[in-house]
Amino acid sequence: MKIALIQSSLFWENPKANRNLFEEKINAINEKVDLIVLPEMFTTGFTMNPELVFETMQGETIMWLQSLAKVKSSAITGSLVIKENGNFYNRLVFVFPSGEIQFYDKRHLFTLAGEDKVYTSGNQKLIVEYKGWKICPLICYDLRFPVFARNTEDYDLLIYVANWPKPRINAWDILLKARSVENLCYTIGVNRIGLDDNNFEYVGHSQAADFLGNYVLEPQETEGVFIVELNKEKLLETRSKLGFFNDRDSFELKP
């Protein structure tokens, strides 16, 4: 599977400007890719003002994503602010080239920033089946909670989209590799760069690691589109050879 990771600065609370920004970057991808990954809250930055920027699942950004996915014949994923049934969600959408959408609402809301005060948490893990791959997409702070990400579904690829700030970037690097090793899967992290309007600095470090924790793409610090190619045969061969999944613990998650 060939995947494009888009690492970019963001316009604060300006969905239209961010759509224009990402459309230009996506249209500039000349080679065929299967999946395009955008950061967390890619239309707004990590805002605690959802009432100012929310959209719906029938809104402009969703229709824009569906159109782009069709034109590029590629799935696209990232998170944005969605209002539904009177609640605000930090919602990751996975948009297929056909226009079909599956979504995941961020389970672990970032209490340090008060995200839990303005957004509603999700409780359903999403496993996307796409082109013969099983993909588990999660959001930023979820990275610190390995139980929820635990590979009980035999997924092949774990994706984290994020607004992860510079002071704790070392944790981002360590935990992404840890998730790869403990879940015997490829792991991709896509983070933003630049300053937001709260004066938080982001240095990216978008990256990809294989099932043994080796870098497929080392952490990147510049704005850009980075393309990686993942090999499922090597993944399955390694899992079969090591057999670690045979010894994993059984458990149940509470909603």
KATA-V404396 format. One record per pair of residues at least 12 apart in sequence whose ideal C-beta (glycine too) atoms are under 7 Angstrom apart, sorted by the first residue. I is the first residue (numbers start at 1). J is the second residue. D is the distance in whole Angstrom. If there is no record, write none. Layout:
BEGIN
i=I j=J d=D
i=I j=J d=D
END
This chain:
BEGIN
i=1 j=34 d=5
i=1 j=35 d=7
i=1 j=131 d=6
i=1 j=133 d=6
i=1 j=230 d=5
i=2 j=32 d=7
i=2 j=33 d=5
i=2 j=34 d=5
i=2 j=227 d=6
i=2 j=229 d=5
i=3 j=33 d=6
i=3 j=34 d=7
i=3 j=35 d=5
i=3 j=37 d=6
i=3 j=188 d=7
i=3 j=228 d=5
i=3 j=230 d=7
i=4 j=29 d=6
i=4 j=33 d=5
i=4 j=36 d=5
i=4 j=37 d=7
i=4 j=225 d=5
i=4 j=227 d=5
i=5 j=37 d=5
i=5 j=188 d=6
i=5 j=190 d=5
i=5 j=206 d=5
i=5 j=226 d=5
i=5 j=228 d=7
i=6 j=22 d=7
i=6 j=25 d=6
i=6 j=36 d=7
i=6 j=37 d=7
i=6 j=38 d=6
i=6 j=190 d=7
i=6 j=225 d=5
i=7 j=190 d=7
i=7 j=191 d=7
i=7 j=192 d=7
i=7 j=193 d=6
i=7 j=204 d=5
i=7 j=206 d=4
i=7 j=220 d=6
i=7 j=223 d=6
i=7 j=224 d=6
i=7 j=226 d=7
i=8 j=21 d=7
i=8 j=25 d=7
i=8 j=192 d=6
i=8 j=193 d=7
i=8 j=223 d=6
i=9 j=192 d=7
i=9 j=193 d=5
i=9 j=194 d=3
i=9 j=223 d=6
i=10 j=42 d=7
i=10 j=45 d=5
i=10 j=192 d=6
i=10 j=194 d=7
i=12 j=45 d=5
i=12 j=196 d=6
i=12 j=197 d=4
i=13 j=44 d=5
i=13 j=45 d=7
i=13 j=47 d=5
i=13 j=49 d=7
i=13 j=52 d=6
i=13 j=53 d=5
i=15 j=43 d=4
i=15 j=44 d=6
i=15 j=53 d=6
i=15 j=55 d=7
i=15 j=61 d=6
i=18 j=42 d=6
i=18 j=43 d=5
i=19 j=43 d=7
i=19 j=61 d=6
i=19 j=64 d=6
i=22 j=38 d=6
i=22 j=42 d=7
i=23 j=68 d=7
i=25 j=225 d=6
i=26 j=68 d=6
i=26 j=72 d=6
i=29 j=225 d=6
i=31 j=227 d=7
i=33 j=74 d=5
i=33 j=227 d=6
i=34 j=74 d=6
i=34 j=75 d=7
i=34 j=131 d=6
i=35 j=74 d=6
i=35 j=75 d=5
i=35 j=77 d=7
i=36 j=74 d=6
i=36 j=76 d=5
i=37 j=77 d=6
i=37 j=78 d=7
i=37 j=159 d=6
i=37 j=161 d=7
i=37 j=188 d=6
i=37 j=190 d=5
i=38 j=76 d=7
i=38 j=77 d=7
i=38 j=78 d=3
i=38 j=161 d=7
i=38 j=190 d=7
i=39 j=78 d=6
i=39 j=161 d=5
i=39 j=162 d=6
i=39 j=163 d=6
i=39 j=190 d=5
i=39 j=191 d=6
i=39 j=192 d=4
i=40 j=79 d=5
i=40 j=139 d=6
i=40 j=140 d=5
i=40 j=161 d=5
i=40 j=162 d=5
i=40 j=163 d=5
i=41 j=79 d=6
i=41 j=80 d=6
i=41 j=81 d=6
i=41 j=90 d=7
i=41 j=163 d=6
i=42 j=78 d=4
i=42 j=80 d=6
i=43 j=61 d=6
i=43 j=80 d=5
i=44 j=81 d=6
i=45 j=163 d=7
i=45 j=196 d=5
i=46 j=163 d=4
i=46 j=196 d=7
i=48 j=113 d=6
i=48 j=114 d=6
i=48 j=115 d=7
i=48 j=118 d=5
i=50 j=81 d=5
i=50 j=88 d=4
i=50 j=118 d=6
i=50 j=119 d=7
i=53 j=81 d=5
i=54 j=81 d=5
i=54 j=82 d=7
i=54 j=83 d=4
i=54 j=88 d=6
i=55 j=80 d=6
i=55 j=81 d=7
i=55 j=82 d=6
i=56 j=82 d=7
i=56 j=83 d=6
i=57 j=82 d=6
i=57 j=84 d=7
i=61 j=80 d=6
i=62 j=93 d=7
i=65 j=93 d=7
i=65 j=95 d=5
i=66 j=95 d=6
i=66 j=99 d=5
i=69 j=95 d=5
i=69 j=96 d=7
i=69 j=97 d=5
i=70 j=97 d=6
i=70 j=99 d=6
i=73 j=97 d=5
i=74 j=97 d=6
i=75 j=94 d=6
i=75 j=95 d=6
i=75 j=96 d=5
i=75 j=97 d=6
i=75 j=130 d=6
i=76 j=95 d=5
i=77 j=92 d=6
i=77 j=93 d=7
i=77 j=94 d=5
i=77 j=95 d=7
i=77 j=137 d=6
i=77 j=159 d=7
i=78 j=92 d=7
i=78 j=161 d=5
i=79 j=91 d=6
i=79 j=92 d=4
i=79 j=139 d=5
i=79 j=161 d=6
i=87 j=120 d=4
i=88 j=118 d=6
i=88 j=119 d=5
i=88 j=120 d=7
i=89 j=105 d=5
i=89 j=119 d=6
i=89 j=120 d=6
i=89 j=122 d=7
i=90 j=105 d=7
i=90 j=106 d=4
i=90 j=119 d=5
i=90 j=139 d=6
i=91 j=103 d=5
i=91 j=105 d=5
i=92 j=104 d=5
i=92 j=137 d=5
i=92 j=139 d=6
i=92 j=161 d=6
i=94 j=128 d=5
i=94 j=137 d=6
i=96 j=130 d=7
i=102 j=126 d=6
i=102 j=128 d=6
i=104 j=122 d=6
i=104 j=126 d=4
i=104 j=137 d=6
i=105 j=121 d=7
i=105 j=122 d=3
i=106 j=121 d=7
i=106 j=122 d=6
i=106 j=139 d=4
i=106 j=142 d=7
i=107 j=121 d=5
i=107 j=122 d=5
i=107 j=123 d=6
i=107 j=142 d=6
i=107 j=148 d=6
i=108 j=141 d=5
i=108 j=142 d=5
i=108 j=145 d=5
i=109 j=121 d=5
i=110 j=141 d=5
i=123 j=255 d=4
i=125 j=148 d=7
i=127 j=153 d=5
i=127 j=155 d=6
i=132 j=232 d=7
i=133 j=156 d=5
i=133 j=157 d=6
i=133 j=232 d=6
i=134 j=153 d=6
i=134 j=154 d=7
i=134 j=155 d=4
i=134 j=156 d=5
i=135 j=155 d=6
i=135 j=157 d=5
i=135 j=159 d=6
i=136 j=149 d=7
i=136 j=155 d=5
i=136 j=158 d=5
i=137 j=159 d=5
i=138 j=159 d=7
i=138 j=160 d=5
i=139 j=160 d=7
i=139 j=161 d=6
i=140 j=160 d=7
i=140 j=161 d=7
i=140 j=162 d=4
i=140 j=163 d=6
i=140 j=164 d=6
i=142 j=160 d=7
i=143 j=160 d=5
i=143 j=175 d=5
i=143 j=176 d=7
i=144 j=175 d=7
i=146 j=179 d=7
i=146 j=182 d=7
i=147 j=253 d=7
i=148 j=253 d=7
i=149 j=179 d=6
i=149 j=183 d=7
i=150 j=183 d=7
i=151 j=183 d=4
i=151 j=184 d=7
i=151 j=185 d=6
i=155 j=185 d=6
i=156 j=185 d=6
i=156 j=186 d=7
i=156 j=232 d=6
i=156 j=235 d=6
i=157 j=185 d=6
i=157 j=186 d=5
i=157 j=188 d=7
i=157 j=230 d=7
i=158 j=179 d=6
i=158 j=183 d=6
i=158 j=185 d=5
i=158 j=187 d=5
i=159 j=188 d=5
i=160 j=176 d=7
i=160 j=189 d=5
i=161 j=190 d=5
i=162 j=189 d=6
i=162 j=190 d=7
i=162 j=191 d=5
i=163 j=192 d=5
i=163 j=202 d=6
i=164 j=191 d=5
i=164 j=202 d=7
i=165 j=200 d=5
i=165 j=201 d=6
i=165 j=202 d=6
i=166 j=201 d=5
i=166 j=202 d=6
i=166 j=203 d=5
i=169 j=203 d=6
i=169 j=205 d=5
i=172 j=189 d=7
i=172 j=191 d=7
i=172 j=205 d=6
i=173 j=205 d=6
i=173 j=219 d=6
i=176 j=189 d=5
i=176 j=207 d=6
i=176 j=209 d=6
i=177 j=209 d=5
i=177 j=213 d=5
i=180 j=209 d=4
i=180 j=210 d=7
i=180 j=211 d=6
i=180 j=213 d=5
i=181 j=212 d=7
i=181 j=213 d=4
i=184 j=211 d=5
i=184 j=239 d=5
i=184 j=244 d=6
i=184 j=245 d=7
i=185 j=211 d=6
i=186 j=208 d=7
i=186 j=210 d=6
i=186 j=211 d=6
i=186 j=230 d=5
i=186 j=235 d=7
i=187 j=209 d=5
i=188 j=208 d=5
i=189 j=206 d=6
i=189 j=207 d=6
i=190 j=206 d=5
i=191 j=204 d=5
i=191 j=205 d=6
i=191 j=206 d=5
i=192 j=204 d=7
i=193 j=223 d=6
i=203 j=221 d=5
i=204 j=220 d=6
i=204 j=221 d=5
i=205 j=219 d=4
i=205 j=220 d=7
i=205 j=221 d=7
i=206 j=220 d=5
i=206 j=226 d=6
i=207 j=219 d=5
i=207 j=220 d=7
i=208 j=228 d=5
i=211 j=235 d=5
i=211 j=238 d=6
i=212 j=238 d=7
i=216 j=228 d=5
i=216 j=230 d=7
END
